[in-house]
Amino acid sequence: MHVYQRLRDIREDSDKKQEEVAEILKITRQQYQLYESGKRELPMHHFITLARYYNVSLDYLAGLIQTPKKLY
């Protein structure tokens, strides 16, 4: 699974809108949309923020594992 697909799936599974996630990352919705579409790579500091926000491991968020692992 591609990272951008995982970003979209986890957002939709959490019933969040792109605007809400963009606000967490302190970026615009348009910038976040580029990450979800695979047109730009998500910086590591945003990966960390999203892993904490969704309470999942970075491996899951990056698509390296298929079953989410909780951080805490």
C-alpha positions in Angstrom: 0.0 0.0 0.0 1.2 3.5 -0.9 1.7 6.0 1.9 -0.8 8.4 0.3 -3.5 5.8 0.2 -2.9 5.0 3.9 -3.2 8.7 4.8 -6.6 8.9 3.1 -7.8 5.6 4.5 -6.9 6.5 8.1 -8.4 9.9 7.8 -11.7 8.5 6.4 -11.8 5.7 9.0 -11.5 8.4 11.6 -14.4 10.4 10.0 -12.1 13.5 9.6 -12.1 16.0 6.7 -8.9 17.1 5.0 -9.4 20.5 6.5 -9.3 19.1 10.0 -6.1 17.1 9.4 -4.5 20.1 7.7 -5.3 22.2 10.8 -3.5 19.7 13.0 -0.5 19.9 10.7 -0.7 23.7 10.5 -0.9 23.7 6.7 -3.6 24.4 4.2 -6.1 21.9 3.0 -4.6 22.2 -0.5 -1.2 21.3 0.8 -2.6 18.3 2.6 -4.5 17.2 -0.5 -1.2 17.0 -2.4 0.1 14.6 0.3 -3.0 12.4 0.0 -2.9 12.4 -3.8 0.8 11.4 -3.8 1.9 14.5 -5.6 4.1 15.6 -2.7 5.9 13.6 0.0 4.8 14.1 3.6 7.7 15.4 5.7 8.8 13.3 8.6 7.7 15.8 11.2 4.2 15.6 9.8 4.4 11.7 9.9 5.2 12.0 13.6 2.4 14.4 14.3 -0.1 12.2 12.5 1.1 9.0 14.2 0.4 10.7 17.5 -2.9 12.2 16.4 -4.2 8.8 15.1 -2.4 6.9 17.9 -0.8 4.5 15.4 2.8 3.4 14.8 4.9 5.1 12.1 5.3 1.6 10.4 1.5 1.4 9.9 1.2 5.0 8.8 4.0 4.5 6.2 2.3 1.3 4.9 5.0 -1.0 6.1 2.7 -3.1 8.2 -1.0 -3.9 7.6 -2.3 -4.1 11.1 -2.2 -0.9 13.2 -0.2 -0.8 16.4 -1.2 1.6 19.0 1.4 4.0 20.4 -0.1 4.1 23.9 
